[in-house]
Amino acid sequence: MKKSAGLLIIQDNKILLAHPTSAPWKGSFSIPKGGVEDGENFIETALRETKEEVGLDIPFNMIDRNNEYVVEYKNKKGRVFKKVYYYIVKLTDNTIPNVIPNNQLQLDEVDWAGFLDLETAKEKIFWRFDDMLKLIKPNI
């Protein structure tokens, strides 16, 4: 079974989503994520993939390590063939631009990344990740 990991990064009630290069512009966006390499744990993978794909160096201590979430990819028979483990990062200082500059992107994998509000994210996100959007709660 394939295993990958990523970060659900929230800033100003918006979610960071990445568009896979050459994919349709609706229904294909996801969080920065990628395959687990030998010797890595899921958090290490999530941090590395976020740095590689969108150029963000997220400090380990900003990750909510109390909650690990999993998205399962199942085939038509219900057999799980891939799991994506992800963790939440809530940024409070709004220092990351709403659109990540192209020179930070791993362009062979991601050709656009930025923070999207919930309504826009619902239109853009890959359906397997819809449940992630329920984790974004407005500031009260």
C-alpha positions in Angstrom: 0.0 0.0 0.0 1.3 3.5 -0.9 1.7 5.9 2.0 2.1 9.7 1.7 1.9 12.6 4.1 1.2 16.4 4.0 0.2 19.5 5.8 -3.2 21.1 5.9 -2.1 24.7 6.3 -4.6 27.3 7.4 -4.1 31.1 7.3 -6.8 33.7 7.8 -9.6 31.0 7.5 -8.2 30.0 4.1 -6.6 26.7 3.1 -3.3 26.3 1.2 -4.0 24.2 -1.9 -1.7 23.2 -4.7 -2.6 22.6 -8.3 -0.9 19.6 -9.9 0.9 20.6 -13.1 -1.2 19.9 -16.2 -4.3 18.8 -14.2 -7.8 20.2 -14.7 -8.4 23.4 -12.8 -11.4 22.1 -11.0 -11.5 19.0 -8.8 -7.7 18.4 -8.7 -6.2 20.6 -6.1 -4.8 19.2 -2.9 -2.6 20.0 0.1 1.2 19.8 -0.4 2.0 16.1 0.1 4.1 13.2 -1.2 5.4 9.8 -0.7 7.1 8.6 2.5 10.8 7.9 2.0 12.7 5.2 3.8 13.5 6.2 7.4 11.0 9.1 7.5 8.0 9.3 9.7 4.8 11.0 8.5 5.6 14.4 10.0 9.1 14.4 8.4 7.5 13.6 5.1 4.9 16.3 5.4 7.5 18.9 6.2 9.8 17.8 3.4 7.1 17.7 0.8 5.7 21.1 1.8 9.2 22.6 1.4 9.8 20.8 -1.9 6.4 21.5 -3.6 5.6 25.0 -2.4 8.8 26.3 -0.8 7.4 26.7 2.7 9.7 25.8 5.6 7.1 25.1 8.3 8.6 24.8 11.8 8.0 21.4 13.5 6.5 23.1 16.6 3.7 24.6 14.5 2.2 21.3 13.6 -0.7 20.0 15.7 0.8 16.6 16.6 -2.2 15.7 18.8 -4.3 14.9 15.7 -3.3 12.8 12.8 -5.8 12.6 10.0 -6.0 10.0 7.2 -7.5 10.0 3.7 -7.9 6.5 2.3 -8.0 5.8 -1.4 -10.2 2.7 -2.1 -10.7 0.8 -5.2 -14.2 -0.3 -6.5 -14.1 -3.3 -4.2 -13.4 -1.2 -1.2 -9.8 -2.2 -0.8 -7.5 0.6 0.5 -4.6 1.0 -1.9 -3.2 4.3 -0.6 -3.3 6.3 2.6 -2.5 10.0 3.0 -1.6 11.1 6.5 -1.9 14.8 7.2 -1.6 17.3 10.1 -3.0 20.7 10.7 -0.9 23.9 10.8 -2.6 27.1 11.8 -0.7 30.2 10.9 -1.5 33.2 13.0 0.7 36.0 11.6 -0.5 36.1 8.0 3.1 36.4 6.7 2.7 34.0 3.7 1.3 35.6 0.6 -2.1 34.5 -0.6 -0.5 33.2 -3.8 2.9 31.4 -3.6 5.4 32.8 -6.1 6.2 30.5 -9.0 9.9 30.6 -8.2 9.1 28.7 -4.9 7.1 26.0 -6.7 8.3 22.6 -7.8 6.9 23.3 -11.3 7.2 19.8 -12.6 4.6 18.8 -9.9 2.8 22.0 -8.9 2.1 25.0 -11.2 0.1 27.1 -8.8 -0.4 27.2 -5.0 -2.2 29.6 -2.7 -4.7 30.1 0.0 -8.3 29.7 -1.0 -11.5 30.6 1.0 -13.8 27.7 1.7 -16.2 28.3 -1.1 -13.4 28.4 -3.8 -11.7 25.4 -2.2 -14.9 23.4 -2.4 -14.9 23.9 -6.2 -11.2 23.2 -6.7 -10.3 20.4 -4.2 -9.9 16.8 -5.3 -13.0 15.0 -4.0 -11.1 12.5 -1.8 -10.0 15.5 0.3 -13.4 17.1 0.8 -13.5 16.2 4.5 -10.4 18.4 5.1 -12.6 21.4 4.6 -14.7 20.6 7.6 -11.6 21.1 9.8 -11.3 24.8 8.9 -13.3 26.8 11.5 -13.8 30.5 11.3 -12.2 32.6 14.0 -14.9 33.6 16.6 
